Amino acid sequence: MKRSGPETTVKETEVDQDHFKVIRFYREKMNQQPLHSALRSFNIQDGVRMSGVYEIHRNNEIIYIGGNPYFSNIRDCLNAHFSGNDGLPIGRYLSGPGKRRWRNIAVRWLTCLNPPEIVYFLLEDYQLRNGALPIYNNAPNVQSRDWDCD
């Protein structure tokens, strides 16, 4: 039988606070990274040939948060998105209707050893602040939003 009482509540609150501290830590780390124009992202230096997480912004709004899978790097992932070779909604947008608007697209990245974990925290932060995930992290819903709008 599970016992509930003040001791259990204190432990849950401490875990929640620790979790939110981690979320805030990674959001602050990501916010410290400079935004680069989409076209410049193709010329990123060797530092981004490492694993990490990245955000794609359109008109200063985050539209996608991603991280590279194992055996790839940030630059390859960004190139796959912008060429449409990723098989994802973000790639279809950036290589289709979004291509003519690349001047409004910017990216930022953070190198790290465990991208899936950091992506989880950044997505959780975005969802807590905005009530939903970034538009291209969601599955397409034709009735809810026009993906080609700026």
C-alpha positions, 0 to 999 in steps of 0.5 A: 500500500502506497502511503501518501502524506507530507513526506511524499508531497515534499519529494514530488515537489523537489523532483518537479523543481529539479526537473524545471531547473533542468528545463530552464538550464537548457532553454537558457543555454540555447537562448545564448546561442546566436541565430544564423540566417538559413543560407549561412547555416549551409556554411557552418564550421566544423564545430557543428559537425558534432552532435547536438540540438537545433532550432529553426525559426521563421520570423523570430518564432520557433517552428521546429526543434530537433536533434541529430540521431546517432552517427550524424551531425547538426550540419547534415541534419540541417542540410537534410531539412533544407533539401527536403531529404528528411521525410519530415514536415519541416523538410517538405516546408523548407524545400517547398513553399518555405524555400522562397522565404529562406530570408525569414528563416534562421537557425541556432544550435547547441552541441551536446552529447545526448541530443534526444534528451536535450530535445525533450527538455526544449520541447517541454519548455516550448509546450509549457510556454506556448500550450503546444509544440512548434508547428513542424514538430506536430503532425500536420492538421489541415484544418488547424493551420495553414503551414504556408503562412508567414 
